[in-house]
Amino acid sequence: MNRLQAVRPFGQRIWLDNLSRELLQTGELARLLADDGIAGVTSNPAIFHKAISTDPRYQDELAALKTDASLSAEQRYETLVIADIQAACDLTLPQYQATAGDDGYVSLEVSPALSRDEAGTLAAARRLWAAIDRPNAMIKIPATPEGIAAFGQLTAEGINVNITLLFSLPQVEAVWDAYIAGLSARHAAGQPLRHVKAVASFFLSRVDSLLDAQLPAELQGKAAVSLSKVAYQRYLARFHGEEFAVLKAAGARPQFLLWASTGTKNKAYSDVLYVESLIGDETVNTVPDATLALFRDHGNAAATLVQGADEARAVLEAAAAAGVDFNAAGEQLQRDGLVLFEKAFAELLVLTA
């Protein structure tokens, strides 16, 4: 068992935060699934911009699509990447089947331009879900108020969702509220719950990058991990307590926390900080290639997520006493994240125009 596979006995699944035709067609993604126990794939506009702009495997199809003047740049982009999502879903389908739907998911994001448009998000999510036509697909939606409202409705419709750009505890709680409300509506309508899967993507390194400058030295590099550990304690209370009991008995799955933005940005910190520190049951960590290689080389697997919960709360209290407003920071980070995704998406459409 290699170091990445050693994470699995602690109940966490490692997903790959990357997708391209190179990964698919060279067999590299299949190798990662087989050798490292990778259990899912996430994508975003920046990932696909890099893939389409650097991987020659896209160019012939893209040139052919550009000869059809009836297609918009976004339709050409979707044609390219939906094929990749489908191929990745087919590779991960055996895991999905073997785990009765616990593992083997692949995420595709709706256009970031829809982040403040609930109706537009709903329409795009339904369209992409139907176009991919795979039970182990996930539609990725940002956790704006409009996105959260759409997420609740999509959950009621039985569509798998990866709700992303979470940076604060109130944002996470609002997502869980929507998930439970969506499942409750589905249950009340007599619809099955077992196949519905959702994750809540909580971003880490960006939190420390923003807050370290506001913190004394002894608290630097601790905010993101501490927030995550406190969020996980809230997850346990909500999904393993009375609130979720009826839905769980009817077959509903809890909405796992997914640790995102897990590549270490500050070179003063461990290069596997956001993987090693947050290993625990019923969680996912989506890892970029570089961090995956680093953990494979020298990462240590242990049940770290449940360790130090009291210390984590103390860190948050000390940071707040030092003047940090975690909720305001979360809103700022979400806005900044949307700008980055919108920029990457706009650049994508330039490629396919």
C-alpha positions as CSV (number, residue, x, y, z in Angstrom):
1,M,0.0,0.0,0.0
2,N,1.5,3.4,-1.0
3,R,1.1,6.5,1.1
4,L,-2.0,7.7,-0.8
5,Q,-3.8,4.4,-0.5
6,A,-3.0,4.5,3.2
7,V,-5.4,7.4,3.6
8,R,-8.4,5.2,2.6
9,P,-8.6,3.1,5.8
10,F,-9.2,6.3,7.7
11,G,-12.4,6.9,5.8
12,Q,-11.2,9.7,3.5
13,R,-11.1,9.6,-0.3
14,I,-8.5,11.3,-2.4
15,W,-9.8,12.9,-5.6
16,L,-7.7,14.4,-8.4
17,D,-8.1,18.1,-9.0
18,N,-7.3,17.9,-12.7
19,L,-8.6,16.6,-16.0
20,S,-7.3,16.6,-19.6
21,R,-7.3,14.4,-22.6
22,E,-3.6,13.8,-21.9
23,L,-4.6,12.2,-18.6
24,L,-7.4,10.3,-20.2
25,Q,-5.7,9.1,-23.4
26,T,-2.3,8.2,-22.1
27,G,-3.8,6.0,-19.4
28,E,-2.4,8.2,-16.6
29,L,-5.8,8.8,-15.0
30,A,-6.5,5.0,-15.1
31,R,-3.1,4.4,-13.5
32,L,-3.9,6.9,-10.7
33,L,-7.1,5.2,-10.0
34,A,-5.5,1.8,-9.9
35,D,-2.2,2.5,-8.2
36,D,-3.0,5.4,-5.9
37,G,-6.6,4.7,-5.1
38,I,-7.8,8.0,-6.5
39,A,-11.6,7.9,-6.1
40,G,-12.9,10.9,-8.1
41,V,-12.0,13.9,-10.2
42,T,-12.8,17.6,-10.0
43,S,-12.4,20.2,-12.7
44,N,-12.8,24.0,-13.0
45,P,-12.5,26.6,-15.8
46,A,-8.8,27.2,-15.0
47,I,-8.1,23.5,-15.3
48,F,-9.8,23.3,-18.7
49,H,-8.2,26.5,-20.0
50,K,-4.8,25.0,-19.3
51,A,-5.8,21.7,-20.9
52,I,-7.3,23.1,-24.1
53,S,-4.6,25.7,-24.6
54,T,-1.7,23.2,-24.1
55,D,-2.9,19.8,-25.1
56,P,-2.7,19.2,-28.9
57,R,-5.3,16.4,-28.5
58,Y,-8.1,19.1,-28.5
59,Q,-7.0,21.0,-31.6
60,D,-8.5,19.0,-34.5
61,E,-11.9,18.7,-32.8
62,L,-11.8,22.4,-31.9
63,A,-10.9,23.4,-35.5
64,A,-13.8,21.3,-36.7
65,L,-16.2,22.9,-34.2
66,K,-15.1,26.4,-35.3
67,T,-16.3,25.7,-38.8
68,D,-19.9,25.5,-37.5
69,A,-21.0,29.1,-37.3
70,S,-24.2,28.1,-35.5
71,L,-22.3,27.2,-32.4
72,S,-21.4,29.7,-29.7
73,A,-17.9,29.7,-28.0
74,E,-19.6,28.3,-24.9
75,Q,-21.2,25.5,-26.9
76,R,-17.9,24.6,-28.5
77,Y,-16.3,24.5,-25.0
78,E,-19.0,22.3,-23.6
79,T,-18.8,19.9,-26.5
80,L,-15.0,19.5,-25.8
81,V,-15.2,19.1,-22.1
82,I,-18.4,17.1,-21.8
83,A,-16.7,14.3,-23.7
84,D,-13.8,14.5,-21.2
85,I,-16.2,14.3,-18.3
86,Q,-18.0,11.4,-19.8
87,A,-14.7,9.5,-20.4
88,A,-13.6,10.2,-16.8
89,C,-17.0,9.0,-15.5
90,D,-16.7,5.8,-17.4
91,L,-13.2,5.2,-15.9
92,T,-14.5,5.8,-12.4
93,L,-17.8,3.9,-12.9
94,P,-16.4,0.6,-11.5
95,Q,-15.6,2.4,-8.2
96,Y,-19.1,4.0,-8.2
97,Q,-20.7,0.6,-8.7
98,A,-18.4,-1.3,-6.3
99,T,-19.1,1.2,-3.5
100,A,-22.9,1.5,-4.2
101,G,-22.4,5.2,-5.2
102,D,-20.0,6.3,-2.4
103,D,-17.0,6.8,-4.7
104,G,-16.2,7.5,-8.4
105,Y,-17.5,11.0,-9.1
106,V,-16.4,13.5,-11.7
107,S,-17.4,17.2,-11.4
108,L,-18.1,19.8,-14.1
109,E,-18.8,23.4,-13.2
110,V,-21.6,25.6,-14.5
111,S,-20.5,28.9,-16.1
112,P,-19.2,31.3,-13.4
113,A,-21.2,34.0,-15.2
114,L,-24.3,32.4,-13.6
115,S,-23.1,32.8,-10.0
116,R,-25.7,35.4,-9.1
117,D,-28.5,33.9,-11.3
118,E,-30.5,31.2,-9.6
119,A,-32.8,30.4,-12.6
120,G,-29.8,30.4,-15.0
121,T,-27.9,28.1,-12.7
122,L,-30.8,25.7,-12.5
123,A,-31.2,25.6,-16.2
124,A,-27.5,25.1,-16.9
125,A,-27.2,22.4,-14.2
126,R,-30.1,20.5,-15.6
127,R,-28.8,20.8,-19.2
128,L,-25.2,19.7,-18.3
129,W,-26.5,16.8,-16.2
130,A,-28.6,15.5,-19.1
131,A,-25.8,16.0,-21.6
132,I,-23.3,14.1,-19.5
133,D,-25.8,11.4,-18.8
134,R,-23.8,9.5,-16.3
135,P,-25.0,8.6,-12.7
136,N,-21.5,9.4,-11.3
137,A,-21.4,13.0,-12.6
138,M,-21.5,16.0,-10.3
139,I,-22.5,19.5,-11.3
140,K,-20.4,22.1,-9.7
141,I,-22.1,25.3,-8.4
142,P,-20.6,28.2,-6.4
143,A,-22.0,28.7,-3.0
144,T,-23.4,32.2,-3.5
145,P,-26.9,32.7,-2.1
146,E,-28.3,32.1,-5.6
147,G,-26.2,29.0,-6.0
148,I,-27.3,27.6,-2.7
149,A,-30.9,28.1,-3.5
150,A,-30.4,26.3,-6.8
151,F,-28.5,23.6,-5.0
152,G,-31.5,22.9,-2.8
153,Q,-33.8,22.5,-5.8
154,L,-31.3,20.3,-7.7
155,T,-31.0,18.1,-4.7
156,A,-34.8,17.7,-4.6
157,E,-34.6,16.7,-8.3
158,G,-32.0,14.1,-7.6
159,I,-29.1,15.8,-9.3
160,N,-25.6,15.3,-7.8
161,V,-23.9,18.6,-6.9
162,N,-20.4,19.7,-5.8
163,I,-21.1,23.1,-4.2
164,T,-17.9,25.0,-4.2
165,L,-16.1,28.2,-3.0
166,L,-16.9,27.7,0.7
167,F,-14.6,29.7,3.0
168,S,-16.6,30.2,6.2
169,L,-18.7,28.3,8.7
170,P,-21.9,30.2,8.0
171,Q,-21.5,29.4,4.3
172,V,-21.1,25.7,5.1
173,E,-24.1,25.7,7.4
174,A,-26.2,27.4,4.7
175,V,-25.2,24.7,2.2
176,W,-26.2,22.0,4.6
177,D,-29.5,23.7,5.3
178,A,-30.2,23.6,1.6
179,Y,-29.2,20.0,1.2
180,I,-31.3,18.8,4.0
181,A,-34.3,20.9,2.8
182,G,-33.9,19.4,-0.7
183,L,-33.7,15.9,0.5
184,S,-36.7,16.5,2.8
185,A,-38.7,17.7,-0.2
186,R,-37.7,14.7,-2.2
187,H,-38.6,12.4,0.6
188,A,-42.0,14.0,1.1
189,A,-42.6,13.5,-2.6
190,G,-41.9,9.8,-2.2
191,Q,-38.8,9.9,-4.3
192,P,-35.7,7.7,-3.6
193,L,-32.8,9.3,-1.7
194,R,-30.0,6.7,-1.9
195,H,-28.5,7.7,-5.2
196,V,-28.3,11.5,-4.4
197,K,-24.7,12.5,-3.7
198,A,-23.4,16.0,-2.8
199,V,-20.2,17.4,-1.4
200,A,-19.4,20.8,0.1
201,S,-16.0,22.1,-1.1
202,F,-14.2,24.0,1.6
203,F,-11.2,26.0,0.4
204,L,-8.1,26.0,2.6
205,S,-4.8,27.6,1.4
206,R,-6.5,30.8,0.3
207,V,-7.8,31.3,3.9
208,D,-4.3,31.3,5.3
209,S,-2.9,33.4,2.4
210,L,-5.4,36.1,3.3
211,L,-5.4,35.9,7.1
212,D,-1.7,35.3,7.9
213,A,-1.0,39.0,7.5
214,Q,-3.6,39.8,10.2
215,L,-2.4,37.3,12.7
216,P,0.5,37.1,15.2
217,A,3.3,34.7,14.3
218,E,2.1,31.9,16.6
219,L,-1.3,31.7,14.8
220,Q,-0.1,32.0,11.2
221,G,-0.7,28.9,9.1
222,K,-3.3,27.6,11.5
223,A,-6.6,29.4,10.6
224,A,-7.6,27.2,7.6
225,V,-6.9,23.9,9.4
226,S,-8.7,25.1,12.5
227,L,-11.7,26.3,10.6
228,S,-11.9,22.9,8.9
229,K,-11.7,20.9,12.1
230,V,-14.5,23.0,13.6
231,A,-16.6,22.6,10.4
232,Y,-16.1,18.8,10.7
233,Q,-17.3,18.8,14.3
234,R,-20.5,20.6,13.1
235,Y,-20.8,18.1,10.3
236,L,-20.8,15.2,12.8
237,A,-23.4,16.9,14.9
238,R,-25.7,17.6,12.0
239,F,-25.4,14.4,10.0
240,H,-25.0,11.9,12.8
241,G,-27.6,13.5,15.1
242,E,-31.3,13.7,15.4
243,E,-31.7,16.3,12.6
244,F,-30.7,13.9,9.8
245,A,-31.9,10.6,11.4
246,V,-35.2,10.3,9.4
247,L,-33.5,11.0,6.1
248,K,-30.7,8.7,6.9
249,A,-33.1,5.9,7.7
250,A,-34.7,6.5,4.3
251,G,-31.4,6.0,2.6
252,A,-30.0,9.6,2.4
253,R,-26.3,10.2,2.4
254,P,-24.7,12.9,4.5
255,Q,-23.1,15.8,2.5
256,F,-19.4,15.2,3.0
257,L,-16.9,18.0,3.4
258,L,-14.5,18.2,0.5
259,W,-11.1,19.9,1.2
260,A,-10.2,22.0,-1.8
261,S,-7.3,24.4,-2.5
262,T,-5.0,22.0,-0.8
263,G,-1.8,22.9,-2.5
264,T,0.4,24.7,0.0
265,K,1.1,28.3,-1.2
266,N,3.4,29.4,1.7
267,K,6.8,27.7,1.3
268,A,7.4,28.1,5.1
269,Y,4.7,25.5,5.7
270,S,4.7,21.8,5.1
271,D,4.1,21.0,1.4
272,V,1.4,18.5,2.5
273,L,-0.1,20.6,5.3
274,Y,-3.6,20.6,3.9
275,V,-3.7,16.9,3.3
276,E,-1.9,15.5,6.4
277,S,-3.8,17.7,8.9
278,L,-7.3,16.8,7.8
279,I,-7.6,13.1,7.3
280,G,-10.9,11.8,8.6
281,D,-13.9,9.6,8.0
282,E,-16.6,10.8,5.6
283,T,-14.4,13.4,3.9
284,V,-12.8,14.0,0.5
285,N,-9.6,15.8,-0.3
286,T,-9.2,16.9,-3.9
287,V,-5.5,17.2,-4.7
288,P,-3.6,18.9,-7.6
289,D,-1.0,16.8,-9.3
290,A,2.0,18.4,-7.6
291,T,0.6,17.9,-4.1
292,L,-0.5,14.3,-5.0
293,A,3.1,13.5,-5.9
294,L,4.4,15.1,-2.7
295,F,2.1,13.1,-0.5
296,R,2.9,10.0,-2.4
297,D,6.6,10.7,-1.7
298,H,6.5,11.7,2.0
299,G,3.0,12.1,3.3
300,N,1.8,10.4,6.5
301,A,-1.7,9.0,6.9
302,A,-3.3,9.2,10.3
303,A,-6.7,10.1,11.8
304,T,-5.7,13.8,12.2
305,L,-9.1,15.5,11.5
306,V,-10.6,14.6,14.9
307,Q,-7.4,15.5,16.8
308,G,-7.1,18.9,18.4
309,A,-10.7,20.0,18.1
310,D,-10.4,22.1,21.3
311,E,-7.2,23.6,20.1
312,A,-8.8,24.5,16.8
313,R,-11.6,26.3,18.6
314,A,-9.0,28.1,20.7
315,V,-7.1,29.2,17.6
316,L,-10.3,30.7,16.1
317,E,-11.0,32.5,19.3
318,A,-7.5,33.9,19.5
319,A,-7.6,35.0,15.9
320,A,-11.0,36.7,16.5
321,A,-9.5,38.4,19.5
322,A,-6.6,39.6,17.3
323,G,-9.2,41.3,15.0
324,V,-9.9,38.7,12.4
325,D,-13.5,38.6,11.1
326,F,-13.8,35.1,9.7
327,N,-17.2,35.6,8.2
328,A,-16.2,38.8,6.4
329,A,-13.0,37.1,5.2
330,G,-15.1,34.2,3.9
331,E,-17.3,36.6,1.9
332,Q,-14.2,38.3,0.5
333,L,-12.5,35.1,-0.5
334,Q,-15.7,33.8,-2.2
335,R,-15.9,37.1,-4.2
336,D,-12.2,36.8,-5.1
337,G,-12.7,33.2,-6.1
338,L,-15.6,34.0,-8.4
339,V,-13.5,36.7,-10.1
340,L,-10.7,34.2,-10.8
341,F,-13.1,31.6,-12.2
342,E,-14.9,34.2,-14.3
343,K,-11.5,35.3,-15.7
344,A,-10.5,31.7,-16.5
345,F,-13.9,31.1,-18.1
346,A,-13.7,34.2,-20.3
347,E,-10.2,33.2,-21.4
348,L,-11.6,29.7,-22.2
349,L,-14.2,31.2,-24.5
350,V,-11.5,33.2,-26.3
351,L,-9.9,29.9,-27.1
352,T,-13.1,28.4,-28.5
353,A,-14.5,31.6,-30.3
